[in-house]
């Protein structure tokens, strides 16, 4: 079956929490994703296969010209099949349509090839301060 990616596609908190827990290897939480994305994001993209959430990405922004990829997650059985790349492409186009000038992403070295080679991000220097 085909995976269908949708900008601002419907989702429920439980399925995103389960996907997030699997993608980032932690216990499932009960975060209110609906509230988070509706109040803080330019939008989000969902990927579904046969009605099941296969992927999700949140696109936060400053309300002006900068948008950021946040929490890109793809279910294990759908990884390395173009789902993540399709979600990033959809997020990129949505940010462009919102008149953003820049789409940012932070990533660890183990996924550098995905973001730089597969998705076309240019590597940049960045800084990070741990708060906890």
N, C-alpha and C positions, 0 to 999 in steps of 0.2 A: 504494500500500500504506500501511497504518497504521503509525505509530510507536508503540511500546509502551514506557511508562516503568515501571520496576520499582525498588522500594526494595531495596537490597542485592542488586541483580541481578548475575549472574556476568559477569566480564570477564577478559581477560588483559592482562598488563602491556604487551605490544607494541601492542595496539590503543589503549590509553589514552595511551601515549607518543606514538603517531602523531597522535592527535586533539589532544593538548596542543600538540605542535609546530605543527600547522596553526592551531589557535585562537590561540596566542600568538606565532606567527611566529618560531620558532627551530628550530634543528636538532633532530632527534629524539634523545631521551635513552634511557637504559636503566634508568629508575627502577623500583624495586620497589613499585608501587602497591598490590599485595596487602598487603604488610607495613605500608605506611604507613597505609592505611585501617583495617586490622584492629587496629592498636595505638594509633592517635591520633584516631580518628573516632567520632562517634556513628553514622555510616553514610554511605552514598553512594547515588546514584540513577543508573541507566543508562537510556538511550533507545535502542531498537533498531528498525531497519526491515529486514525480511527477514533477520534474523540479524546484520546489520552494525551496529556501534556508531555511532549518530547523535548521541549526546550523553552527557554525564557530569557529575556534580557531587559534590564531596566536602563533607561536613558535619562540621566539627571541633567540639569542645566542651570545656568545662571540667569536665565530669563532674557539674555541678550544674544551673545554670539558664541558662547562656549557650551558644548554638550559633552557628556562623558558616558562611556560604556561602563555599566556597573552590574555586577552579579550576572554575567553571562553563564548560563548553565544548560547542559544538554544531558539527557538521560543516557546512561552507559551504553545501552543497546543501540543508540542513535549516533554515538560519537564516531568521528572519522567517516561520516557519510554526507558531509556538506551542510548539516543543519546549523551548526554554529556560524559558519561562513554566511549562510543565507540570513540568519538573524542579524548579524553585523551589517550586511548589505542593506537590509530593510531599515535598521537604525540609522545608518549613514544617510540614506535617502530622506528619511523623515527629518533628520536634523538639517539637511540641506533645504528641504521644503519650508522649514521653520526659520529660514534665513540665518542659521548659525554659520559662522565662518570656520569653526574648528570642531572636530570630534576627537576627544582625548580618550586614552585608555591607559591604565596602569596594569602591569602584569609581571608575574614571576618569570624567571629565566626558562623554566620548563615548558612554558607556552609561548615563548618568544616567536618561534617559527610560525605558529598559527596566526598571531596578530600581525607580524611583519610580512611574512611571505604569503600567507593565504588571504589575509584581509587588507594588505596594503598600507598599514600604519608605518610611519617613519619613526625609527627609534629616536628618543629624545632623553636628555638628562632630566631627572626629577628628584625631588626630595621627599622624605617621609620622616615624621616624628611619631614614635609610638606614644599613645596616650594612656595605655593600660599595660 
